[in-house]
């Protein structure tokens, strides 16, 4: 299901974690999962932080494929 409303960083739809301390908080999804699976350019609006951002959140769209390739869903 696509999520039409953008959620706050402290109450995301999902949380994914990856290497180098990466954490992606999914704040908005633009497509349904079945459409995302067919679209190599599907994206989510996320707040991301890692060891490279000094623990600060950076906001923007990220490819779903990148998050799923490098991360593990924890929530």
N, C-alpha and C positions, 0 to 999 in steps of 0.2 A: 504494500500500500504506500502510495506517496503521501508525504506529510506536507500539507499546505502551509502550515504556520511555522515560523522560525521559533525554536525553543531557546531559552537562555543557556549559557554555557554550563551552569551548575545543575541543569535539569535536561540533559540531551535525550534524544530518542535512543541512541546507542553510544557505547564507548568501545573503541578499538585500541589495542596497544601493540607496539612493534619494537624493533631494535632501536638502540641509541636513546632509550627513554621516550620514544614517540608515543603520544596519546592523541587520538582523534576523537573529539566529541561531535557526534553527528547532530547538527542543529536543524537541518532541513534536507528532505529528499525530493527530487523533482519528478521521478517516474516510479511506476509500479515495478516490483521486482522482476516480473516477466519481461517488461520492456527494457529494464536495465541489463538483463542477461543477453539481450540481442544487440545492445548498443555499446560498442567499445569506448565511446566517449561519454558514457553516463557519468554524472557527477553528483556529489553531495556538497552542501554548504557545511563546513566544519570549523570548529575551533581546534587548532593543533598546537601542541607544545612538545618540546624535546630537549635533550641536553644542549642542542645548538641554539635554542631560543631563550636560554637562561631562565627557564621555567615560566616564561611569559606566553600568553595565548596569542596566536596569529590566526586571523579569520580569512576564509576564502573558500572557493570551490576546489575540490580535489576529485580526481578520477576515482570512481568506485573500484575499478580494477586494481589500482595501486594500493588502496587501503586493504582490499581483500588479499592481495598478493603478499604484502609485507606485514599485515597485522593479524591479530586474533581478537575476536569479539569477546569482551569481558562483561558487557551489560547490554 
